Amino acid sequence: MIVRDFDEITRNDPERVVSDAQWSSVRMLLAEDGMGFSFHITFLEAGSEHTFEYKNHFESVYCMQGTGSITDLATGKTHAIRPGVMYALDKHDRHTLRADEELVMACCFNPPVTGREVHRADGSYAAPEDAEA
């Protein structure tokens, strides 16, 4: 059984806290945990906008706090994000996520991330076999 405390991770395990331009993510489960997915609590700053396309990963996201929107860049369709809304990027969808207020999101990635990934210029992470060890 794996039991982790969010506050303990943020205080004592800086390698599991990843930040980039206007977002941060606490990696509660990573590839090394052997679960077949990774689980993160991610914070997006109010007023920020992010374009991602996870070509090598599937992601599902559940909004716990805040408001914003997500736009599917293939269709142009925009969906409201608010507490209780989940979205799943089941087609490696290129998308733009906007945070009107600070968004707090619970995220799962498959395959799991290692915690060392950085977004590439196209908004994706490298495939696990190509990720830096």
N, C-alpha and C positions, 0 to 999 in steps of 0.2 A: 504494500500500500504506500502511496506517495501522499504526503500531507505537507502543504507549504502555506506559509502565512505571508500575505501580500506585504504587510508592514515590515516583516523581518527581511524579506527580499530587498525592499527598497533601502533599508538601513544597512544590510550586511552583505549583499551579494551584487555589487555594481556591474558584474559581467552579465547579469540577467536584466539590466535596465539599459535599454537602447533608445537613443534620441537622434532625431534628424531635424530638418527644417520644419519647425512649428508642430512637431508631434513627439511623443515619447511612448515607450511600450515596455511594460513589465512582463517578462517572459516566464510564466508560471510553469509551463512544461515545454521542453525542447526535445530535439531528436534524440539526444543522449538518454532521455528517460524511457525510450523504447515503447511509447504508446501508439505510434503510427500517425500521430498528429501533434501539433504544438498548440498551446493555448496561451493567449496573451490578454492583458488588460491594457488598452491603448487609449491615450489622451490626445485629442486634436485641439489645438488652440482656437479660440473664438476668432472668427474672421479669416481663418486659413482655408486654402484650397489646394487639393492634392490630386494629381492625375497618376493613376497606377494601372498596370496591366501585368498580372501575375501569370506569365506564359507557362511557367513550370510548376505552378501550385494552384490548388483550389483553396478558396477562402470562404468562410462563413463568418458573419459579423452580427452581433446583437447589440443594439443601443441600450445602454443602461441610464444615460443622463445626457441632456442637452438636445439641441435641435440643429438640423441642417438639411442637406439634400445630397442625393447621389444621381448622377447622370450617366446612363449607358451611352457611350460615345458611338457605338455602332448604330443605335436606333434614334438617339437624341432624346429619348424618354427620360424625364426626371421624376424621381420619387422622393417624397418627404421622409426625413429621418427624425425620429423622436423616440423616447423611451418605449420599449416594447416592440420596436420594428427590427426585423432580421432581414438581411440580404445575403444571398449566396452567389458567388461568382463561379457558376457551374460551367461556363464556357470560356474561362480565362478572360472574362470580359474587361476590355479597356474602359475605364470609368473615371469620373471626376467626383470627388467627395468634397463637399463644402460644409464648414462648421459655422453656423450662425452664432451659436453659443459654444462653449467648450463641450466637446463630445467625449463621453467615456464609453468605450466599446469593448465588449468581450469578443475575441477573435480566435478562430481555429484555422490552422493551415495544414493541408495535406498535399504532398509529403511535409513532414514537420521541418521547421527551420532549425538551424543550429544555434542561432542567437548572434552569429557573426556576419550575417548577410547585410549588405547595404543596397539601397535601391540603385539600379543602373539608370542610365540616361533615359531609357524607354519606360521607366516606372516599374520594371520587373526585378525579381531576384534571380540570380543564376540558378540553374538546375542543381539539385543536391550533389550530383556527381562532379559538377564544375565549381561548386562553392569552395571558397578558401577553407582549408582545414584548420 
